[in-house]
Amino acid sequence: KQIPPAERARTPVTGVMKRAAEVHTVGPNEPLEAALQLLVSQDIRQLVVLENGRVIGLLSRGDVLRVLEIAEVVMPPSSS
């Protein structure tokens, strides 16, 4: 959302935040590849991680890519 510079100092958080219904979520036991697929398919940068209806963290696209990249370096695919 674009807010004119003169209005920024008095713009409340509700003026720029996403509504709860617009936020994508995952559970803490969701596979990383499924989370990455959701991030990519919805063209979003972060997912809210919920457990029993409570926010327990945020998962970014970068977080997932770093883990998958590290896994590839540590355990490269077999060339069979």
C-alpha positions in Angstrom: 0.0 0.0 0.0 1.3 3.4 -0.9 0.9 6.1 1.7 1.8 9.7 0.9 4.8 10.9 2.9 2.8 13.6 4.6 0.4 11.0 6.0 3.0 8.3 7.1 3.6 9.6 10.6 -0.1 9.4 11.6 -1.0 6.3 9.6 -2.0 3.5 12.0 -0.8 -0.1 11.6 -4.3 -1.1 10.6 -3.9 1.1 7.5 -1.1 -1.1 6.1 -1.4 -4.5 7.7 -2.8 -7.6 6.1 -6.0 -8.9 7.6 -5.9 -12.3 9.3 -8.0 -13.8 6.5 -5.3 -12.8 4.0 -2.4 -14.4 5.8 -1.2 -17.8 4.7 -0.3 -20.3 7.5 1.4 -23.6 8.0 1.7 -26.0 10.9 5.0 -26.7 12.6 5.1 -30.3 11.2 4.4 -29.3 7.6 7.1 -30.6 5.2 9.5 -27.9 4.0 8.9 -28.6 0.4 5.1 -28.2 0.9 5.7 -24.8 2.6 8.0 -23.7 -0.2 5.4 -24.7 -2.8 2.8 -22.6 -1.0 5.2 -19.6 -0.8 5.9 -19.9 -4.5 2.4 -20.6 -5.7 0.9 -17.7 -3.8 3.9 -15.4 -4.5 4.4 -14.6 -0.9 7.6 -14.2 1.2 6.5 -15.4 4.6 4.2 -17.9 6.2 2.8 -17.7 9.7 3.4 -20.9 11.7 0.5 -21.8 13.8 0.2 -24.5 16.5 -3.2 -25.0 18.3 -4.3 -21.6 16.9 -1.3 -19.7 18.3 1.4 -18.0 16.3 4.7 -19.7 17.1 6.8 -18.3 14.4 7.4 -17.0 10.8 8.8 -19.0 8.0 10.3 -17.1 5.1 11.1 -18.3 1.6 14.7 -17.6 2.3 14.7 -19.8 5.4 13.4 -22.7 3.4 15.8 -22.2 0.5 18.8 -22.0 2.8 17.9 -25.2 4.5 17.3 -27.0 1.2 20.5 -25.6 -0.2 22.5 -26.8 2.9 20.9 -30.2 2.6 21.9 -30.4 -1.0 25.5 -29.6 -0.2 25.7 -32.0 2.8 23.8 -34.8 1.1 24.0 -34.3 -2.7 21.7 -36.4 -4.8 23.1 -39.8 -5.7 24.2 -40.1 -9.4 22.7 -43.5 -10.0 
